[in-house]
Amino acid sequence: MSMADVRAAFILAGGGELSLHDAAMRHVGEGAHTLQFVGAHRDGTRFDHRSSPFRGDPDQRAREIAAELVGARALIEWPRWPLPRIKSGVASAARADEPASGEYPARALIEWPRWPLASLASAAAATMINPQEDKPMPAPAPIAGLASTLRDHLREATARADQVARRAKESVSNLHQVLDAAEGTVQQLDTAAADIQASLGLSTNGGPPLDPANHDD
């Protein structure tokens, strides 16, 4: 779990309707977290949403928040009624009869433009949120596969780094053991040389041994 995964889940669930400027996750205690997303809708309207505390998968919660923001914006952007057409129809009817009091005659009421009910109904159906379809959008297969591959490579690289570290530590330890053995051998050679010199009665000043005959004279 990382903030990069949370950001990716939010953007993918937005389906191109949301741009994300900043995201943060805070720990509020007892295993609960909150998520905050700052960004803008496709029409430029900014949002700053902070979730209530939750427990569970932050990626899943990010997808749910993105779906909620998109759905709420769709309700706000309900299709505008065709008011110019209605006003023009009323104005033309009024000019035909030219009522002095400003009241529309019966023919104008009869000729009032009918609402395009079929188009309005289809638009309403398109903008209504189906509870069964309002589910977090899963990540596309190529992106999910890429993320899985990257995680696998990261695990392999981490495991290899651990192995190299262990081998380096073992090699250094072995080197110290070899040096200790070599040092012990040198000390043994020095001791053996001293013993041989002592047993032969050799002088340590580097000169030749004295002749006993010359010594007596």
ChimeraX attribute file (.defattr): number of C-alpha atoms within 10 A of each C-alpha:
attribute: neighborCount
match mode: 1-to-1
recipient: residues
	/A:1	8
	/A:2	9
	/A:3	13
	/A:4	11
	/A:5	13
	/A:6	21
	/A:7	21
	/A:8	17
	/A:9	23
	/A:10	28
	/A:11	18
	/A:12	20
	/A:13	25
	/A:14	25
	/A:15	13
	/A:16	11
	/A:17	17
	/A:18	25
	/A:19	19
	/A:20	17
	/A:21	13
	/A:22	11
	/A:23	19
	/A:24	13
	/A:25	16
	/A:26	11
	/A:27	12
	/A:28	11
	/A:29	8
	/A:30	7
	/A:31	10
	/A:32	13
	/A:33	18
	/A:34	17
	/A:35	20
	/A:36	16
	/A:37	22
	/A:38	16
	/A:39	17
	/A:40	16
	/A:41	17
	/A:42	13
	/A:43	9
	/A:44	10
	/A:45	10
	/A:46	15
	/A:47	16
	/A:48	12
	/A:49	15
	/A:50	15
	/A:51	14
	/A:52	10
	/A:53	14
	/A:54	15
	/A:55	11
	/A:56	10
	/A:57	11
	/A:58	22
	/A:59	19
	/A:60	16
	/A:61	20
	/A:62	27
	/A:63	24
	/A:64	19
	/A:65	21
	/A:66	24
	/A:67	22
	/A:68	18
	/A:69	16
	/A:70	18
	/A:71	17
	/A:72	12
	/A:73	17
	/A:74	15
	/A:75	13
	/A:76	9
	/A:77	9
	/A:78	13
	/A:79	12
	/A:80	7
	/A:81	11
	/A:82	10
	/A:83	10
	/A:84	9
	/A:85	11
	/A:86	14
	/A:87	13
	/A:88	12
	/A:89	15
	/A:90	18
	/A:91	14
	/A:92	12
	/A:93	21
	/A:94	19
	/A:95	11
	/A:96	12
	/A:97	13
	/A:98	14
	/A:99	12
	/A:100	8
	/A:101	6
	/A:102	8
	/A:103	10
	/A:104	17
	/A:105	14
	/A:106	11
	/A:107	12
	/A:108	19
	/A:109	12
	/A:110	10
	/A:111	11
	/A:112	14
	/A:113	14
	/A:114	8
	/A:115	12
	/A:116	10
	/A:117	9
	/A:118	9
	/A:119	10
	/A:120	15
	/A:121	11
	/A:122	11
	/A:123	13
	/A:124	14
	/A:125	11
	/A:126	11
	/A:127	17
	/A:128	13
	/A:129	15
	/A:130	11
	/A:131	7
	/A:132	6
	/A:133	8
	/A:134	12
	/A:135	13
	/A:136	21
	/A:137	18
	/A:138	12
	/A:139	15
	/A:140	9
	/A:141	9
	/A:142	9
	/A:143	12
	/A:144	12
	/A:145	12
	/A:146	11
	/A:147	13
	/A:148	12
	/A:149	12
	/A:150	12
	/A:151	12
	/A:152	12
	/A:153	12
	/A:154	12
	/A:155	12
	/A:156	12
	/A:157	12
	/A:158	12
	/A:159	12
	/A:160	12
	/A:161	12
	/A:162	12
	/A:163	12
	/A:164	12
	/A:165	12
	/A:166	11
	/A:167	12
	/A:168	12
	/A:169	12
	/A:170	12
	/A:171	12
	/A:172	11
	/A:173	11
	/A:174	12
	/A:175	12
	/A:176	12
	/A:177	12
	/A:178	12
	/A:179	11
	/A:180	11
	/A:181	12
	/A:182	12
	/A:183	12
	/A:184	12
	/A:185	12
	/A:186	11
	/A:187	12
	/A:188	12
	/A:189	12
	/A:190	11
	/A:191	11
	/A:192	12
	/A:193	12
	/A:194	11
	/A:195	12
	/A:196	11
	/A:197	12
	/A:198	12
	/A:199	9
	/A:200	8
	/A:201	10
	/A:202	13
	/A:203	12
	/A:204	8
	/A:205	6
	/A:206	7
	/A:207	8
	/A:208	8
	/A:209	9
	/A:210	9
	/A:211	8
	/A:212	8
	/A:213	7
	/A:214	7
	/A:215	7
	/A:216	6
	/A:217	5
